[in-house]
Amino acid sequence: MNEKKEKEYANVKIPTALAKKIKKRIEGTEFTSISSYVTYILGEILSDAEEKTEETFTKEDEEKVKNRLRALGYLD
């Protein structure tokens, strides 16, 4: 039996003027709808944000920063 998994969707409202700009921007691209473009863009933004929050200083990085701040006179 071949079952199709249905994706769940939520509706989001955007201003008509913005929708018109998006429609114009996606002309001639692989995006088939405003929704597919917005989903892609939001996914990229969230992915970038998650990557940035995952970046942490190593102890070595932290020590380098402290040494530099000491050299500049900001730390004792």
GROMACS elastic network, one bead per residue, 0.5 to 0.9 nm:
[ bonds ]
;  ai    aj funct       b0    kb
   13    16     6  0.88784   500
   14    17     6  0.84049   500
   14    18     6  0.67174   500
   14    19     6  0.67217   500
   15    18     6  0.53407   500
   15    19     6  0.63933   500
   15    20     6  0.88151   500
   16    20     6  0.61935   500
   16    21     6  0.86998   500
   17    20     6  0.51598   500
   17    21     6  0.64087   500
   17    22     6  0.87833   500
   18    21     6  0.50563   500
   18    22     6  0.62075   500
   18    23     6  0.85571   500
   19    22     6  0.50789   500
   19    23     6  0.60689   500
   19    24     6  0.86085   500
   19    34     6  0.69865   500
   20    23     6  0.50346   500
   20    24     6  0.62317   500
   20    25     6  0.85933   500
   21    24     6  0.51701   500
   21    25     6  0.61454   500
   21    26     6  0.87881   500
   22    26     6  0.61904   500
   22    27     6  0.87212   500
   22    34     6  0.63518   500
   22    37     6  0.79055   500
   22    38     6  0.83846   500
   23    26     6  0.54219   500
   23    27     6  0.65006   500
   23    33     6  0.75952   500
   23    34     6  0.60856   500
   24    27     6  0.54844   500
   25    28     6  0.83825   500
   25    29     6  0.83340   500
   26    29     6  0.53055   500
   26    30     6  0.76577   500
   26    31     6  0.60620   500
   26    32     6  0.78571   500
   26    33     6  0.79167   500
   26    34     6  0.76929   500
   26    37     6  0.74768   500
   27    30     6  0.84993   500
   27    31     6  0.79854   500
   27    32     6  0.86971   500
   28    31     6  0.82209   500
   29    32     6  0.78148   500
   31    34     6  0.75379   500
   31    35     6  0.87710   500
   31    36     6  0.61237   500
   31    37     6  0.58750   500
   32    35     6  0.83605   500
   32    36     6  0.66815   500
   32    37     6  0.79121   500
   33    36     6  0.52699   500
   33    37     6  0.65007   500
   33    38     6  0.87279   500
   34    37     6  0.52145   500
   34    38     6  0.61304   500
   34    39     6  0.85069   500
   35    38     6  0.51795   500
   35    39     6  0.59891   500
   35    40     6  0.85130   500
   36    39     6  0.51343   500
   36    40     6  0.61710   500
   36    41     6  0.87040   500
   37    40     6  0.51230   500
   37    41     6  0.61800   500
   37    42     6  0.85756   500
   38    41     6  0.51327   500
   38    42     6  0.60056   500
   38    43     6  0.83523   500
   39    42     6  0.53222   500
   39    43     6  0.60226   500
   39    44     6  0.86389   500
   40    43     6  0.51171   500
   40    44     6  0.62570   500
   40    45     6  0.87411   500
   41    44     6  0.51416   500
   41    45     6  0.62480   500
   41    46     6  0.86516   500
   42    45     6  0.50744   500
   42    46     6  0.60862   500
   42    47     6  0.84138   500
   43    46     6  0.52214   500
   43    47     6  0.59928   500
   43    48     6  0.85752   500
   44    47     6  0.50623   500
   44    48     6  0.61462   500
   44    49     6  0.85639   500
   45    48     6  0.52059   500
   45    49     6  0.61711   500
   45    50     6  0.86495   500
   46    50     6  0.60958   500
   46    51     6  0.85872   500
   47    50     6  0.51525   500
   47    51     6  0.62502   500
   47    52     6  0.87294   500
   48    51     6  0.51332   500
   48    52     6  0.62831   500
   48    53     6  0.87819   500
   49    52     6  0.51806   500
   49    53     6  0.63411   500
   49    54     6  0.87395   500
   50    53     6  0.52229   500
   50    54     6  0.62923   500
   50    55     6  0.89698   500
   51    54     6  0.51583   500
   51    55     6  0.66392   500
   52    55     6  0.53926   500
   52    56     6  0.87156   500
   53    56     6  0.77250   500
   57    60     6  0.77603   500
   57    61     6  0.55527   500
   57    62     6  0.60063   500
   58    61     6  0.50627   500
   58    62     6  0.62144   500
   58    63     6  0.86047   500
   59    62     6  0.50443   500
   59    63     6  0.61430   500
   59    64     6  0.86603   500
   60    63     6  0.51351   500
   60    64     6  0.62723   500
   60    65     6  0.87656   500
   61    64     6  0.51305   500
   61    65     6  0.63350   500
   61    66     6  0.87010   500
   62    65     6  0.52021   500
   62    66     6  0.62391   500
   62    67     6  0.86486   500
   63    66     6  0.50347   500
   63    67     6  0.60705   500
   63    68     6  0.85315   500
   64    67     6  0.51217   500
   64    68     6  0.61552   500
   64    69     6  0.86194   500
   65    68     6  0.51005   500
   65    69     6  0.61463   500
   65    70     6  0.85672   500
   66    69     6  0.50593   500
   66    70     6  0.61037   500
   66    71     6  0.85738   500
   66    75     6  0.74445   500
   67    70     6  0.50228   500
   67    71     6  0.61452   500
   67    72     6  0.86233   500
   67    75     6  0.84351   500
   68    71     6  0.50038   500
   68    72     6  0.62500   500
   68    73     6  0.86680   500
   68    74     6  0.87902   500
   68    75     6  0.89992   500
   69    72     6  0.50268   500
   69    73     6  0.62171   500
   69    74     6  0.51803   500
   69    75     6  0.57943   500
   69    76     6  0.88852   500
   70    74     6  0.55642   500
   70    76     6  0.61184   500
   71    74     6  0.76471   500
   71    75     6  0.80158   500
   72    75     6  0.78841   500
   73    76     6  0.70857   500
